[in-house]
Amino acid sequence: MNRIKVINEPSELVPMLRAVDTAVKREVLKEVTLEWRTVKDVEAKFGPEGAEALKFFEKMKLVETRWQSTSGSFPEKAYHTYYTSFHINASWPVYEISDVLAAAMMSEEDFDEVEKRIYEEVGKDGRFAGDIAENLDITSTMLRSLVKRSVRLDYRGHRIERLKE
């Protein structure tokens, strides 16, 4: 089945750019495009960074999952890319796309610091995104882009919540 991801909002570019920002992520993405792979398969070939890539892809909704029988006694979760192609509708104001690209290309150290601040602002019950953007003095586009990049946070409507481990 051919599934096409249509990207209409600038912050939706962040997962795509982050999905290929390291050699391991690029190779894992290629692996799960070709066939279903379990975490064990990916870890054997790419190490712990490969397993982290799968976790990232799952949070970004770039892969689908299914339970598959293995040689062991328990079924394992297997991953495969969800989309076969992407359609990008790119006509955004410069100030929005600059926030998106800044969030996507931010160094890991800077991102970790900002993500920690957002995580603390969100709290255990979640918060309205507009309040967080105002408290951190960033645009809503920047906040949405940073949350799209995070594997610890997610949008639920207009609220940002911590993801369960």
ChimeraX attribute file (.defattr): number of C-alpha atoms within 10 A of each C-alpha:
attribute: neighborCount
match mode: 1-to-1
recipient: residues
	/A:1	6
	/A:2	8
	/A:3	11
	/A:4	12
	/A:5	15
	/A:6	13
	/A:7	15
	/A:8	14
	/A:9	16
	/A:10	23
	/A:11	26
	/A:12	19
	/A:13	21
	/A:14	23
	/A:15	22
	/A:16	17
	/A:17	13
	/A:18	20
	/A:19	22
	/A:20	15
	/A:21	13
	/A:22	11
	/A:23	10
	/A:24	19
	/A:25	22
	/A:26	15
	/A:27	16
	/A:28	23
	/A:29	22
	/A:30	13
	/A:31	17
	/A:32	20
	/A:33	17
	/A:34	10
	/A:35	11
	/A:36	18
	/A:37	21
	/A:38	21
	/A:39	20
	/A:40	16
	/A:41	15
	/A:42	23
	/A:43	16
	/A:44	12
	/A:45	13
	/A:46	16
	/A:47	14
	/A:48	13
	/A:49	15
	/A:50	23
	/A:51	22
	/A:52	17
	/A:53	24
	/A:54	26
	/A:55	16
	/A:56	21
	/A:57	25
	/A:58	18
	/A:59	19
	/A:60	20
	/A:61	13
	/A:62	19
	/A:63	21
	/A:64	16
	/A:65	16
	/A:66	14
	/A:67	12
	/A:68	14
	/A:69	12
	/A:70	11
	/A:71	7
	/A:72	7
	/A:73	7
	/A:74	10
	/A:75	12
	/A:76	18
	/A:77	17
	/A:78	22
	/A:79	27
	/A:80	23
	/A:81	21
	/A:82	20
	/A:83	17
	/A:84	11
	/A:85	11
	/A:86	12
	/A:87	10
	/A:88	14
	/A:89	11
	/A:90	12
	/A:91	10
	/A:92	12
	/A:93	9
	/A:94	9
	/A:95	11
	/A:96	18
	/A:97	20
	/A:98	15
	/A:99	22
	/A:100	25
	/A:101	17
	/A:102	15
	/A:103	24
	/A:104	23
	/A:105	14
	/A:106	13
	/A:107	10
	/A:108	9
	/A:109	9
	/A:110	10
	/A:111	17
	/A:112	13
	/A:113	11
	/A:114	15
	/A:115	20
	/A:116	12
	/A:117	13
	/A:118	23
	/A:119	20
	/A:120	12
	/A:121	19
	/A:122	20
	/A:123	12
	/A:124	11
	/A:125	9
	/A:126	19
	/A:127	18
	/A:128	15
	/A:129	22
	/A:130	16
	/A:131	14
	/A:132	21
	/A:133	18
	/A:134	12
	/A:135	11
	/A:136	14
	/A:137	10
	/A:138	13
	/A:139	16
	/A:140	18
	/A:141	20
	/A:142	23
	/A:143	26
	/A:144	23
	/A:145	25
	/A:146	25
	/A:147	22
	/A:148	24
	/A:149	27
	/A:150	21
	/A:151	18
	/A:152	17
	/A:153	21
	/A:154	20
	/A:155	17
	/A:156	13
	/A:157	9
	/A:158	10
	/A:159	16
	/A:160	25
	/A:161	24
	/A:162	21
	/A:163	14
	/A:164	6
	/A:165	5
